[in-house]
């Protein structure tokens, strides 16, 4: 028996069919966005003046956690963070990874 897996990209801006995933970084954070040809061109054109004047960063890790990056909260602490976030009106999922900005807000409040 054969299995065929098909990935359909949806443009993150307009909801139509995307042609590619564009990866970019700013302020030390990498982002990915699925875009159609027009939106990908618009992004590249918008960034072009900055890219042409910039220099490539040396020695930055391409993937994975940076050294010294905060650890994920322990499982027992996750439930505490979720309860705190809900009490403060923040949107947090019942399961899975807690967004880093929510963890940071929790830790700042402690």
Protein Blocks (a to p, Z undefined) as FASTA:
>chain_A
ZZddddddddfklopacfbdcdddeehiacdddddfklmmmmmmmmmmmmmmmccdehia
fbdcdehiacdddfklmmmmmmmmmmnopacdfbdjddfklmmmmmmmZZ
